[in-house]
Amino acid sequence: MGLKRIIAAALTAAITIGTVMTARAEAAVLRERLYEQKFTALTQALRNDSDTIGAVEDLGNAVVFFSVSDGNRQAKVMESHSEDLDAALRSAYNKVKNSGVNPKWLKLDVAVTQKDYTYRDFRSEFTNALQGSFRYGVAFGGNYGTALLEAQINSCGVLDYSNGQFDWNLVNKELQRNGTEKLTFIPTRLSIFKTQGYFSENSGPVYKLTNGQYNDTGKRAAGADRNTLERIAAKSSEYLSSICDTNGKFRYGWYPINDEEMEDYNILRHAGTCWNLIMQYEMTGDERLRPVIEASLGYIRDFVVYKDHDIAFIQDNFALNIGGNGLALLAYCNYALTFGSTKYNALIRALANGILFMQKPDGSYVHLIYPDTFEVARDYVIVYYDGEASYGLLKAYEVLGAPSYLNAARRAADCFISNHYETLNSHWIAYMFNELTRYLPEEKYFEFGLKNLTTNNWLRKLNISRSGKNSSNETANAAFEMYDRLVSGGYKCAYLSQFNEELLIDTLNKRMEYGLNYFMFPEYSMYFKNPSTVTNSFAVREDFFRIRIDDVQHFMDGYYLYWKNYDRIMQYTEKTEQNENNTAA
């Protein structure tokens, strides 16, 4: 009996081993087939690109990189160079295929320009460059065998932008991670190069990647049209859903260069993210977002402190924060308006009354009060709280219709005008005056809303800015909605004659296109240590690719408004282009 059991166990083990080995063999065959399909598609895209082929010929040396990731792990990057393009392609491909990585994402880069530097001259040119703005690969010592792509340089943090120096330990770590021998001495010269990239995701089409200036490089070409923005919203909302737990709390953020998760939490930014997630539901109609929205709204309630049954506040750290009341109102009111629900009406009323409690007779607000005594903790913190509170009151007015909320917002607006808040160019103030003119289309409010864009030459500076400016994009979009109301409604506003409509429209279109460079498409996110925390988010390049829930929120707030008003913006765009053509003629 014992022998039979031993034989049976041995047969079972043999069958199990055979099954595992067969499964592994089948997986290897499938992986090989997928590699071949992608290699064929990528190289065909390259062959069809005569400009790139011509650039490679002019360079006199075919330098090829293949990058591969399974979607969860940092990309492996394999390089090869030769006078013969086919040889370089096949050599780099064989290296990457033998990496053992499943090719969910496969990217081909081919060098198209090269410029040689001494290390001293390089440091002189790039010291104090805008953080994250260096968009070249580097061949150390002029040797492509020890080269890093631009995405590797930035995603691994190997370049110190303050002094133009490389962290050679990090450089060697990245070289060795990809099977390249480390540098044994600091090179006295180097070559910087640009590549033309092609990207394949799963079984989808091959994307030829942008190869422009500043941040407009290394991503799929995508204009900021309605369809593209709906696709971005689908991915962005999927990302936010993936980092929201069953209790409704989001994972707050990361510094992805070191895969460092942020430990603190900010309930104001949480509330703003809830508000935006409802907007993204409007853009996508994705019913899978409903339970995430419900859970995240429920989480806010843990931070509600009642003075009595009809006056409530949002607690943030040690104090009750009027900005928190405003943002919570935006979330709950947007829910009520989008889903036709009255379930939060009592809370909306209590939070709005909390703002009234914190408003002074002159229309200004106390920003922080203590939760035990409801006395002043800090009279003023930041202009954002003023705009958030006032905007929240106006949304509460839309939901509940209580005149006291509209009257309080009017008093606040008059206070802001008297105290020249237009000099602060605040996005929350822009939202608030856009909303206020829906109900009170008075000249002074339209004029202030326009001046919030133009004071300090703000709009022109935004037009030429090289950074993401996510909240500034909100300012411009909210102001456009107000501007369109002013013009379309035929309301009186003498300041309109001084306002540059063409600059506003040009800025909107530029900023919406430019902002897509901050969206973490997989062709860029694949180079970070943990792509799953990066992909389909928005990263602030200027702050070491910081990703926070409110970074996603602010970018998507702007895109929501642009999407919402897209047809009207295009009408203005066509008018502007026609005027330019007439002037040229």
N, C-alpha and C positions, 0 to 999 in steps of 0.2 A: 504493500500500500504506500509506503514511504517512497519507494522507487518510482511508482506511477506519478506521485505528486511532483517529484523532482523533474521527471521527464516532461510533465505537463507545464510546469513553471518554465522550464528551458524552452519549450516550444512557444509559449506565450511571449517570453523575452525575445526570442528570435523573430517572431512575427512583428513585435513592437519595434525592434531595431530596424527590421526590413521596411516597415511602414514609414518610420522617421527618415530613413535613408532615401526612400523613394520620394517622400515629400520634399526633402532637401534638393534632390536631383531635379524634380519638377520645378521647384522655385528657382534653381540656378538656370534652367532652360528658359523659363519665363523672363528672368532678369536679363539674360543674354539677348533674347528676342526684343525686349523693350529697349535695351541699349542700341541695338542695331537700327530699330525703327527711328529712334530719336537722332542717332548719328546721321542717318540718311536725310532726315527732314532738315536738320540744322545745317549740314554741309550743302544741301540743295539751296537753302535760303541764302547762304553765303555765295554760292556760284551764280545765283540770279542777281546778285547785288554788284553791278559793274563798278560802281563808285568805290566800294571796298576792295574789290579785286585790283582796281587800278592803284589804290593807295598802297596795297601790299607790294605791288610791283615797283612802285616808286621808292618804297622803303628799302627794297633790295634784300629783304630778309623776312621770311614768313615766321611770325611769332604767334603761337597758338596756345590758348588756355582752355581747358575743360574744367567746369565746376559741377559737382554733383552733390545732392542732398536727398535724404529720404523724407524730408519735411520735419523731422524731429531733431536731427543732429546737424551741427555746423558743417558747412560744405567742405568737401575735399577739393583741392585745386591742383591740377596737373598741367605742367607746361612742357612744350617742346618747340624747338626752332630749327629751321633749315632753310636753305636756299630754295627748296622745293616745297610748295604749299601742301601738296598731297602727302608728302612724307611727314611733314610737321603735324598735319591733321591726324593721320593714322597713328603716329607715335604717341601723341597726347591722348588720343582716344583709347589706345590699348592700356595706357597707364590708368586712366580713370575707370575703365571697365574692370580692371583687375583690383580695384579698391574694395570690392565686395559690398558697396553701398547700393541699395535699391534706388534706381534713378527716377524718383518722383519728379524731381526738378533737375534738369540738365541744361547747362548754359555753355555756350561757345563764345569765346572772345578772341578777336584777331587784332593785333597791333596795327594801327594805321598812321600814327605820327610818333616822332621821337625827337627829344631835345636833350642835349648833353649839358651837364653842369659840373663844376667843381662843388664839393660839399659846402665850401665856404660861400660860393655864390648862391647856391640853393637856399642856405639859411638866410642870407641877406634878402632874397626876394620873398620868402614865405614866412618870415617872422612876423608875428602879430596879424596873420591872416584870420579872417572870420572862421570861427570854430566849425569844423566839418566841411569847409568850402574847397579843400584841396581835392581835385577830381581827376588825378592822374595816377597811373600805376608807376612803380619805381623799379628799375633794374639796378641793383646795387653793384657798384664797380663797373657799371655798363654791361653786366652779365645777366642775360635773361634766365640763366639757370638758377639765379638767386633773385628772382623778381617777385613782387607782390602786386596784385591788382589793386585798383583804387578802393574797391569795396572791402578788401582785406585790410588795407591801411586804416580805414576809418572804423570798421566794425571791431577791429582788435586794438584800437587806440595806440598805434605805434608811433604816431607823429604828435609831438608837442607843439601846438599852434602858437604858443606864446613866444617860443624862441627858434622855431624852425628846425628843431633837433629830433632825430629818431631815438626811440628807446631801443637800443640794440638788443637787449635781453628779450624784449617782446618780438622784435623782428626775427630773431633766431628761433624763438618758440614757435612762431607761425610757420617759418620755413620748415622746421623739423616736423611739425604736425602733419605736413603734407609730403614728408619723405624726402625733403631737400636738405643737403648738408648745410650746416650753419656757417655764418661768416666767421672767419678766424681773426679778422682785424677790421677796424672801421675804415670803410672805403673813402678815398679822397675825392672820388668822382662818382657820379651816378647819372643815369638817364631817366627822364620822365617820359611817359608815353600815354597815349590815349588808345583805347580799343573800340572796335565796333562789336557790339554784343548781339547774340541771338539766344532766345530762351524758349525752352519747351517744358510745359507743365502737364503732367499726366499724359493723356492722349490728345490734348488740345492742340491748337495751331501753334506754329512757331511765331514768336514775336521778335521783330527787329527792334532793338532798344534804342532809345534816344542817345544822341552823342553831341549835346550842345554845350552851353556855357554854364558856369556856376552850378546850380542844383539841377538843371534840366539835362540830366545825363544818367544813363544806366537803368532806365525803366522803360516799360512798354509805352509806345506813343498812344496817348489817349486825350482827346479834347474834353473840355468840361461841358458836354452836352447833357441833356436830361437822361438819356439812356445810360451813359457812362456813370453819372452821379447815382442813379438807382442801383447800378451794379456795385459801386463803391459802398453805398449804404447797406446793401445786402451783406457784403463782406465785413464791414465795420460793425454792424449790429450782431453779426455772428461772433465776432471777436469779443464784444462786450458780454454777450451771453455766455461765452465759454469761460469767462473769468468771474462770473457771478455765482455764488454758492446758493444752496437751497434756502438759506436764511435771508437772501437778498443782498448780501454784502459783496462788493466787488473786491478783487485783488487790486490794490490801489495803483501800483505802478512799478516800473523797473528802470534801472540803468543797464541797458542790455550789453554794453561792451564787456562788463564783468559778470553779466547775468545776476545783478544785485537787485533783489526785490526790496521795495520801500516798505518799511515797517509801520510808519505812522498812517493815520487815516484822517480824512477831512470830510465831515458830513455835508458841508456846503457843496463841495465838489461832487459828492455822491448824489445830492439832490439835483444838481445841474445835469449830471449824467442821466438820471432818470428822465428828466425833462427832454433831453435830446433823444433818448431811446424811443420815446413816444413819437418824436418827429420822424425818426428813421422807420418806425412802423408805418407812418403815413406815406413815406417814400416807397416802401417795399410791399406793404400789405401782408407781411409775413406773420401769420397767426402764431408761429412758434415763439414770437417775442412777447406775447400776452402774459404767460406765466412769469417770465423774467421781469417784466414791467411791474406786475402785481407784487412779486417778492421784494423787489428793490424799493417800491413805495412803502411796503410794510416795514422795511428796515428803518426808514426815517422815523417811524412812530416811536421807536425806542429812545429818540432824542427829543421828544416833545415834552415840555414842562408847562403845566397849567398854573396860571395865577388863580383863576376860578374856572367854572365850566365853560365860559365864553371868551376867555383870553388865554392864548397859548403862545409859546416861544420855542425856538429851536436852540438847544444847548450845544455849544461848540467849545470843548475844553472847559475852562473854568467859568465861562459866562454864557449868557443868553445873547444870541447874535442876530441883529436885525437883518443882516444879509441872508442868514439861514432861513428866516421867515420868508423873505422874498423868493429865494430859490425853491423852497418847499412849495410855496404857492404856485410857482410856475409848473412844477411837476404835477401837483394834484389838480390844478385847473386845466392843464393840457390834457390830462387823463379824462377829466369830466367832459371837455369839449370834443375830444377825439372819439370817445366811446359812448357818449351820451349818457353818462352815469352820474347819479347824485349821491353815491355811497360815501364820498369824502366831503360833502358840503358842510357838515358841522365842523370838521377840522379846518376847512378852508376859511370859514367864518372866524373861528378862534384865532387862527394865525394872522389873518388880516387885522383883526382887532388888536392883536399883539403889536402890530406895526403902528396902529393908531395910538396905542399906549406909549410908544417910544417917540412919537412925533412932538416937537416943540411948537409953541404958538406961531413962530415965524416960518414954519414949514420944514425946517431942518429936523434931523433925527439924532437921537442918542444912539450910538452904535452898539454898545455893550452894557448889559445890566447884570447884576448878581442874581443867581437863581434862588437864593434864600430870602433876600430882602427886597428884590426888584428895584434896587437903587442903582444909580449910575456907577458902572465899573470903568468905562472909558467913553468919553463924550464923542470922540471921532477916531476912526482908524484909517479908512481908505474910501475913496470916492465910489468904489465898486458897490459898497453896501448901500449907498444912497440910491443908486440906479436900480439895484436888485429889489430893494424894498418898494420903490415907487412902481416899478414894472409889475411886481407881484400884486400890488394893490389894484392896478388896472385890470389884470387878469381876473382877480377876485370880483371886480365890478362886472366884468363880462359874464361871469358864471352866476353870480348872486344878484346883481342889479342894485346893490345898496348904494345910494348916492353918496354916503359918507366916504366911501373908498375913492370915488372919482374926485370929490372935493379935496380930500387929503392929498391926492396925487397932483392936483392943480396947485395947491399951496406949496408943495415940494418943488414943482416946476418953477414957480415964480421965485422961490428962494434960490434955486440954481441959477436962474437968469441974473438975479441981483448980485450974486456972488461970482459971476463970470466962470461958471463951470465949463463953458465951451473951451477954455484954455487947457482943459484936462483931456479932451478928445477921448472920452470913455465910451466903450462899447455898450455898457449897461445903460448909460445915459442916452445913447442913440436908440436903443431898444425902447426906452421909456418914452422918449418924445415921439417916436414913430407911433407907438400905441396911443399916446395922449391925443394926437391929431386925428385919430379915428373918431373921437368923441367931441373934441374941442378944436376944430380946425381954424385956430386963430393965428393971425399973422406973427405974433411974437413967438409962438411955439414953432412954427415953420422956420422962422428966421434963426432961432437958436439951434434947431436941428441941423440946418445947413452950416452954421458957423462952427458947430462941433466937428465938422469935416475940414473946414478951411483954415481955422485959426492955427497959427504956428506953421503954416504951409503944409499942414499935415497930410492932406490928400495927395499932393504932388510927391511928398517924400515916400508915401506908401506905394505910389505908382512905380518908383524906381528901386524899391527895397530889394535886397538880395536874400532876406531871411523870410521865414514862414509867415510870421505876423498873423497867427490864427485868429486872435480876438479882434485885430484890426480889420480882418476880412468881414467879421460880423458887423463892425461899425459901418463899413461902406455899404453892405447889403441892407442893413436896417434903414440907413439914410436914403438909399435908393427907393425903398418902398414908400417912405415919407415923401420924397421928392416927386415920385409918380403920382401920389395922392394930390399933392399941391398943384401939379401941372394939369393933370387930368380933370381935377375938380374945379379948375379955374379960380382958385382962391387967391386972395390978394397977398402979395409979399414983395415989398420993394427990393429986398436984398436979392431976389431972384436974378435981377439984371447983372449982379456981380458974380453970379455963380457959374462955374464952368461945367456945363452938362457933359461935354465931350470928354473932359478929364475923368469925370465920375464913371462914365460907361467904359472908357478904355481901362481904367483901373480895375473895375469889377472883372472884366473879361481876363485881364492879365493875371490878377491875383487868383482867380479860380483855376486857371490853367497851372499856374506856378505852384499852387498848394498841393497839387497831385504829386509833386516830387517828394512830399513828406509822407505820403501814404506808403506803407511798407508792403509793396508788392513782393511776392516770393523771390523774384530775381535779385532783390537786394537783401531781404530778411534772411536768406539762406546762409549768409556769411557770418551771422552773429552766433554766439555760443549756444543759445537756445532759441531756435527759430519759432517755436510754438508760442513764445511769449511776445513775439514781435510781429509776425505775419498778420496782415490786415488791420494793423493799428496805424496810428499816426505818430511819428517820432520827431522830436524837436532836435534837428541836427546841431543847432547852435548851443545846445546844452547836453553835449555828449550823447545825443540820440535818446534823450529822456523820453519815456513813455508813461503817461499818467492817464487815468480815466478822463480827467478834464481836458487833457490835450486832444483826445479823441472827440470829446464833446465840442470843444470850441471850433475845431476844424469842421466838424459836421454841422454845427449850428450855421456857419456861413454857407456851407453847401446846401443846406435845407432851404435857406432863404433864396439863394440863387436858383435852385430847382423850382421853388414855388413861383418865382417871378420870371422864369426863364423866357417865356414868350414875350413879355413886355420888354425885357432887357434886349432881346433880339430885335424888336421893333426900333428901339432907340439906337441900337448898333447899326442897323441898316440906314437909318436917317443920318447918323454921323458919317458913315461911309459915303453916302450920296452927297453930303455937303462937302466932303473932302474931294470927291471927284469933280464936283462943280467948280470948286476953288482952283483945282489943278488945271481944268479946262479953260 
